[in-house]
Amino acid sequence: MHPDQHIAYFVDQFLYQLDRADDPAELCQLRDRVFEQGALIDTRIPYIEMMGTIWHKHPATIQKALEEEPVCYGLLVDMFEHISSNQFVYMRWRLQEWARLSA
């Protein structure tokens, strides 16, 4: 599988799980999966966009991680607290464009 297709498949699965996750615990698991598996897949993974869409759905998911891992999540929280909802919509669109490559 081409590396871009691998990333696209990961993003596609992420969006599928994100849309179905209603429980904060599920979102925490998804956040942790992106954090752990993202580095194994490729450094070009759209990490900020993925974390941003989690934040947009349930900010406490990322804020909780900040308490546990301030170095890893501090910049994300600072950034997400200061951007508009339109920018989160754009992040989601970028992820959908990535996921289209998996088709």
Residue frames as qw, qx, qy, qz and C-alpha x, y, z in Angstrom:
[[0.000, 0.890, 0.456, 0.000, 0.00, 0.00, 0.00],
 [0.360, 0.560, -0.031, 0.745, 1.32, 3.44, -0.96],
 [0.290, -0.177, -0.534, 0.774, 2.08, 5.62, 2.14],
 [0.251, -0.050, -0.032, -0.966, -0.50, 8.22, 1.11],
 [0.632, -0.234, -0.571, -0.469, -3.14, 5.52, 0.87],
 [0.532, -0.226, -0.713, 0.397, -2.19, 4.25, 4.31],
 [0.048, -0.111, -0.322, 0.939, -2.64, 7.76, 5.73],
 [0.431, -0.103, -0.317, -0.839, -5.90, 8.18, 3.83],
 [0.626, -0.264, -0.718, -0.149, -7.23, 4.90, 5.22],
 [0.374, -0.223, -0.614, 0.658, -6.25, 5.93, 8.76],
 [0.137, 0.064, 0.090, -0.984, -8.01, 9.29, 8.32],
 [0.532, -0.170, -0.542, -0.628, -11.08, 7.61, 6.83],
 [0.585, -0.302, -0.738, 0.149, -11.32, 5.25, 9.80],
 [0.202, -0.147, -0.427, 0.869, -10.78, 8.18, 12.17],
 [0.319, -0.052, -0.135, -0.937, -13.70, 10.12, 10.66],
 [0.611, -0.234, -0.675, -0.342, -15.91, 7.02, 10.77],
 [0.521, -0.299, -0.679, 0.422, -15.15, 6.50, 14.47],
 [0.074, -0.062, -0.239, 0.966, -15.43, 10.20, 15.29],
 [0.424, -0.178, -0.335, -0.822, -18.90, 10.43, 13.77],
 [0.708, -0.308, -0.598, -0.217, -20.09, 7.48, 15.86],
 [0.463, -0.095, -0.609, 0.637, -18.38, 8.40, 19.14],
 [0.309, -0.743, -0.262, -0.532, -20.85, 10.01, 21.51],
 [0.757, -0.618, -0.163, 0.135, -19.30, 9.02, 24.80],
 [0.041, -0.928, 0.368, -0.048, -16.33, 11.06, 26.13],
 [0.683, -0.403, 0.598, 0.116, -14.51, 7.78, 26.87],
 [0.782, 0.421, 0.404, 0.219, -14.77, 6.79, 23.19],
 [0.321, 0.928, -0.066, 0.177, -13.37, 10.18, 22.17],
 [0.396, -0.773, 0.495, 0.021, -10.48, 9.72, 24.62],
 [0.798, -0.053, 0.567, 0.196, -9.71, 6.35, 23.05],
 [0.628, 0.701, 0.243, 0.233, -9.80, 7.92, 19.60],
 [0.016, -0.963, 0.256, -0.083, -7.52, 10.75, 20.76],
 [0.587, -0.556, 0.580, 0.100, -5.05, 8.24, 22.18],
 [0.814, 0.266, 0.471, 0.210, -5.16, 6.18, 18.99],
 [0.442, 0.873, 0.019, 0.203, -4.32, 9.23, 16.89],
 [0.242, -0.879, 0.406, -0.057, -1.51, 10.14, 19.28],
 [0.664, -0.382, 0.635, 0.095, 0.00, 6.66, 19.43],
 [0.748, 0.299, 0.553, 0.211, -0.64, 5.30, 15.95],
 [0.356, 0.930, 0.045, -0.081, -0.13, 8.55, 14.10],
 [0.155, -0.804, 0.546, 0.178, 3.60, 8.55, 14.68],
 [0.612, -0.140, 0.763, 0.158, 3.86, 4.96, 13.51],
 [0.644, 0.613, 0.458, 0.017, 2.06, 5.59, 10.24],
 [0.530, 0.463, 0.179, 0.688, 3.80, 8.68, 8.90],
 [0.273, -0.373, -0.256, 0.849, 4.91, 12.12, 10.01],
 [0.089, -0.085, -0.374, -0.919, 2.70, 13.64, 7.31],
 [0.169, -0.533, -0.829, 0.002, -0.49, 12.52, 9.02],
 [0.099, -0.602, -0.147, -0.778, -2.90, 15.46, 9.47],
 [0.430, -0.234, -0.718, 0.495, -2.45, 15.34, 13.24],
 [0.035, 0.126, 0.272, -0.953, -3.56, 18.89, 14.05],
 [0.484, -0.075, -0.375, -0.787, -6.70, 18.54, 11.97],
 [0.595, -0.226, -0.767, -0.078, -7.57, 15.24, 13.63],
 [0.320, -0.273, -0.618, 0.663, -7.07, 16.60, 17.12],
 [0.147, 0.043, 0.007, -0.988, -8.95, 19.75, 16.13],
 [0.547, -0.207, -0.536, -0.608, -12.02, 17.81, 15.07],
 [0.537, -0.322, -0.735, 0.262, -11.97, 15.95, 18.39],
 [0.160, -0.179, -0.355, 0.904, -11.68, 19.29, 20.20],
 [0.306, -0.080, -0.259, -0.912, -14.55, 20.74, 18.18],
 [0.607, -0.299, -0.663, -0.321, -16.79, 17.81, 19.10],
 [0.718, -0.647, -0.256, 0.004, -15.82, 17.71, 22.81],
 [0.207, 0.813, -0.370, 0.399, -13.12, 20.12, 24.08],
 [0.642, -0.616, 0.385, -0.246, -12.77, 18.35, 27.42],
 [0.984, 0.116, 0.050, 0.122, -11.27, 15.36, 25.62],
 [0.608, 0.533, -0.212, 0.550, -8.14, 17.33, 24.75],
 [0.230, -0.761, 0.277, -0.539, -8.18, 19.38, 27.96],
 [0.892, -0.404, 0.163, -0.118, -8.10, 16.17, 29.99],
 [0.894, 0.229, -0.042, 0.384, -5.06, 15.02, 28.04],
 [0.207, 0.779, -0.226, 0.547, -3.40, 18.35, 28.80],
 [0.604, -0.680, 0.277, -0.311, -3.50, 17.52, 32.50],
 [0.951, -0.165, 0.242, 0.105, -1.79, 14.19, 31.86],
 [0.721, 0.110, 0.296, 0.616, 0.64, 15.26, 29.11],
 [0.024, 0.895, 0.139, -0.424, 1.15, 19.05, 29.22],
 [0.230, -0.496, 0.540, 0.640, 4.10, 19.00, 26.83],
 [0.251, 0.169, 0.851, 0.430, 2.23, 17.03, 24.15],
 [0.053, 0.678, 0.709, 0.186, -1.09, 18.86, 24.34],
 [0.213, -0.631, -0.244, 0.705, -0.31, 22.38, 25.60],
 [0.043, -0.249, 0.403, 0.880, 0.23, 23.94, 22.20],
 [0.101, -0.347, -0.822, -0.440, -2.87, 22.26, 20.77],
 [0.188, -0.699, -0.636, 0.267, -5.09, 23.54, 23.56],
 [0.156, -0.558, -0.015, 0.815, -3.67, 27.05, 23.24],
 [0.009, 0.069, -0.607, -0.792, -4.26, 27.01, 19.49],
 [0.151, -0.433, -0.843, -0.282, -7.75, 25.49, 19.63],
 [0.167, -0.655, -0.541, 0.501, -8.92, 27.98, 22.26],
 [0.044, -0.611, 0.060, 0.788, -8.16, 30.87, 19.92],
 [0.006, -0.042, 0.701, 0.712, -9.53, 29.79, 16.54],
 [0.550, 0.120, 0.048, -0.825, -13.00, 30.19, 15.09],
 [0.725, 0.133, 0.634, -0.234, -15.52, 27.45, 14.45],
 [0.681, 0.683, -0.104, -0.242, -15.06, 28.06, 10.71],
 [0.160, 0.663, -0.731, -0.012, -11.47, 26.91, 11.03],
 [0.489, -0.137, 0.834, -0.215, -12.65, 23.67, 12.60],
 [0.760, 0.500, 0.289, -0.298, -15.01, 23.19, 9.67],
 [0.464, 0.756, -0.440, -0.138, -12.04, 23.69, 7.35],
 [0.205, -0.467, 0.854, -0.106, -10.03, 21.10, 9.31],
 [0.687, 0.165, 0.656, -0.267, -12.85, 18.61, 8.88],
 [0.688, 0.681, -0.021, -0.249, -12.98, 19.33, 5.13],
 [0.196, 0.704, -0.680, -0.055, -9.23, 18.73, 4.86],
 [0.424, -0.216, 0.862, -0.175, -9.65, 15.37, 6.58],
 [0.747, 0.422, 0.425, -0.289, -12.44, 14.42, 4.22],
 [0.524, 0.758, -0.339, -0.190, -10.16, 15.26, 1.29],
 [0.088, -0.517, 0.850, -0.056, -7.48, 12.98, 2.75],
 [0.597, 0.045, 0.750, -0.282, -10.03, 10.21, 3.26],
 [0.722, 0.581, 0.027, -0.375, -11.11, 10.42, -0.39],
 [0.267, 0.644, -0.703, -0.144, -7.68, 9.11, -1.35],
 [0.365, -0.205, 0.888, -0.189, -8.49, 5.80, 0.34],
 [0.744, 0.375, 0.319, -0.453, -11.36, 5.09, -2.04]]
